[in-house]
Amino acid sequence: MEENDGKAEKFFNEFGKKVDQFILEAKEAGTRIEGDLQKRYEELKVAGEKLKSEVENKERWKEVEVSLKKASDELSNAFKAAFKKKEETK
């Protein structure tokens, strides 16, 4: 009977050590995963800010494009007016 008790104690002792090792490894893996997720979150945050900036720049460039179009139309009208007057005076 003592031999069986010794075997059971040994089994549970080894089992306990393996559970402890498993818990330790799980904690380490959790820490690594948390670090990886934090890093990925920061990367996504930077990418989001960059995208937001690009969208804002795109809107600004649309405004610039409209203004340049207006300016080119005005310049075209000015040239037409200048040459029209020149032709009329001839």
N, C-alpha and C positions, 0 to 999 in steps of 0.2 A: 504494500500500500504506500509506503514511504517513497518507493521508486516512482510510482505513478504521480504522487504529489510533487516530487522533484521535477518530473517531466512537464507537468502542467505549469509549475512555477517558471521553469525555464522557457516554455513556449510563450507564456504571457509576458515574461520579461523581454524576450526577443521581439514579440509583437509590439509591446510598448515602445521599444527603441525604434522600430520601423515606423510606427505612427508618429513619434516625435520627429524623426528625420523627414517624413512626409510633410508634416506641418511646417517645419523649417523651410523646406524647399518650396512649399506653396507660398509662404510669406515672401521669400526671395523673388519668386516668379511674379507675385502681385506687385512688388516694389518695382521690378523691371518693367512690367506692363504699364504701371502707373507713369513711370518716367517716359516710356515710349508714347503713351497717349498724351501726356503733357507736351512733349516735343511736337507731336503731330498737330495738336491744338494750336500751338504757337505758329506753326507753319501755315495752317489754314487761316489763322487770324491775319498774318502778314499778307497772304494771298488775297484775302478779302479786302484789306485796306488798299492794296495795289489795284485791284479791280475797281473799287470805288473811285480811286483817284483817276484811273483811266476813263471811267464813265464821265466824271466831272470834266476832264480835259476834252473829251469828245463833245460834250455839250458846249463847252467854251469855243471849240474849233468850229462848231456849227454856227455860232454867233459871229465868229470872225469871218467865216465864209459868206454869210449873208451881208455883213458890212462891206466886205471886199466886192461883192457883186453889185451892191448899191453904188459904191465908189466907181467901179468900172463903168456902170451905166451912166453915171454923171459925167465921167471923163469922156465917154463916147458922145454924149449929148453936147458937151462943150466943144469937142472937135468938129462935130457936125455943124454946130452953130458958127464956129469960127470959119470953116470953109464955105459955108453957105453964104455968109456975109461977104466973103472975098469974091465969090462967083457973082453975086448980085451987083457988086460995085464995078465989075468989069464991063 
